[in-house]
Amino acid sequence: MNRLVTGTVLTLMLSFQAQAADPITRENIQQVIDVTDTATKNRDTAGIGEYLSETFERIIEFTHDKYLAKVQIDKKKYLDLIDEGWPTLEEYDYQRDNTAIHIMPDGSSGQSYSTITETLSLE
């Protein structure tokens, strides 16, 4: 059975802590986003999980029949879900938009929020 599923992830939060005297910069956070995007495109669950904070949460919206479904999951559930799901995918497309990066005034931490659209075809 082939099914095409398109979902939009409304919130993806990555959290970063600076090392000792080195303040976090937007460029640092963008580099981590780029690494996790590459890991996602390569279906590398461990590579994705390496940079997700413990407070990570993902809100997934998708259509089922004629209804819009919304699910909120934490880091562990997200990583388990994608690790189990990769082998069942025939096709997968991933696109990140609307990225907002926020740095705390003291430069010790930062967060990013994005809209991610994933389109996949299941076996």
PLY file of the C-alpha trace (Angstrom):
ply
format ascii 1.0
element vertex 123
property float x
property float y
property float z
element edge 122
property int vertex1
property int vertex2
end_header
0.00 0.00 0.00
1.38 3.36 -1.01
0.33 6.44 0.96
1.49 9.99 0.53
1.58 11.95 3.77
2.42 15.61 4.09
2.88 17.14 7.50
4.01 20.46 8.79
6.04 20.69 11.95
5.08 23.94 13.60
7.70 24.13 16.28
11.16 22.70 16.42
13.20 23.89 19.33
16.91 23.37 19.54
18.55 24.62 22.69
22.21 25.50 22.99
24.50 26.23 25.89
27.77 28.13 25.47
31.07 26.66 26.59
32.65 28.66 29.47
33.59 32.10 28.11
32.47 31.56 24.49
29.14 33.28 23.85
26.58 31.60 21.58
26.11 33.30 18.22
23.44 33.07 15.51
26.09 31.50 13.30
26.71 28.73 15.89
23.02 27.92 15.97
22.72 28.05 12.17
25.61 25.58 11.90
23.79 23.16 14.21
20.57 23.59 12.20
22.50 22.79 9.03
24.03 19.67 10.62
20.64 18.41 11.83
19.06 19.14 8.43
21.78 17.05 6.77
21.27 14.26 9.32
17.53 14.34 8.62
18.02 14.15 4.86
20.38 11.19 5.46
17.83 9.54 7.81
20.40 9.57 10.64
18.45 9.43 13.90
21.54 9.58 16.15
22.84 12.60 14.23
19.52 14.38 14.74
19.28 13.52 18.44
22.81 14.70 19.19
21.78 18.35 18.97
18.22 18.29 20.34
17.83 19.68 23.83
16.10 17.70 26.57
13.28 20.27 26.40
12.78 19.63 22.67
9.18 19.25 21.59
7.66 18.78 18.20
4.15 19.69 17.18
3.08 17.81 14.07
0.00 18.70 12.03
-1.21 16.41 9.28
-4.42 15.65 7.42
-6.19 12.35 7.95
-9.20 11.81 5.76
-10.76 15.29 5.77
-9.60 16.24 9.27
-6.52 18.04 10.54
-4.76 16.09 13.28
-2.27 17.63 15.71
0.23 15.70 17.84
2.80 17.00 20.33
5.75 14.76 21.22
8.93 15.04 23.29
12.52 14.26 22.25
12.52 10.56 23.12
9.19 9.85 21.42
10.27 11.84 18.37
13.57 9.96 18.00
11.85 6.58 18.54
9.18 7.48 15.98
11.61 8.48 13.24
13.99 5.60 13.94
11.11 3.13 13.50
9.73 5.02 10.51
12.80 5.38 8.26
12.68 1.76 6.98
9.03 2.12 5.93
9.60 5.14 3.66
9.76 4.86 -0.09
10.22 8.59 -0.69
11.02 11.44 1.68
11.32 15.20 1.19
12.24 17.70 3.91
12.11 21.50 3.80
12.79 24.03 6.57
11.27 27.55 6.44
10.58 30.46 8.77
13.58 29.88 11.02
13.82 32.25 13.96
16.95 32.23 16.11
16.94 33.81 19.57
20.04 34.42 21.68
19.76 35.21 25.39
21.12 38.68 26.28
24.05 37.21 28.22
25.01 35.02 25.23
24.97 31.84 27.35
22.16 30.10 25.44
19.90 30.31 22.44
16.91 28.68 20.79
15.58 28.23 17.28
12.06 27.73 15.99
11.22 26.59 12.46
8.42 25.42 10.24
9.37 22.13 8.64
7.39 20.48 5.87
7.94 16.78 5.37
6.41 14.87 2.49
6.72 11.11 2.49
5.52 8.03 0.70
5.00 4.93 2.84
5.35 1.33 1.66
0 1
1 2
2 3
3 4
4 5
5 6
6 7
7 8
8 9
9 10
10 11
11 12
12 13
13 14
14 15
15 16
16 17
17 18
18 19
19 20
20 21
21 22
22 23
23 24
24 25
25 26
26 27
27 28
28 29
29 30
30 31
31 32
32 33
33 34
34 35
35 36
36 37
37 38
38 39
39 40
40 41
41 42
42 43
43 44
44 45
45 46
46 47
47 48
48 49
49 50
50 51
51 52
52 53
53 54
54 55
55 56
56 57
57 58
58 59
59 60
60 61
61 62
62 63
63 64
64 65
65 66
66 67
67 68
68 69
69 70
70 71
71 72
72 73
73 74
74 75
75 76
76 77
77 78
78 79
79 80
80 81
81 82
82 83
83 84
84 85
85 86
86 87
87 88
88 89
89 90
90 91
91 92
92 93
93 94
94 95
95 96
96 97
97 98
98 99
99 100
100 101
101 102
102 103
103 104
104 105
105 106
106 107
107 108
108 109
109 110
110 111
111 112
112 113
113 114
114 115
115 116
116 117
117 118
118 119
119 120
120 121
121 122
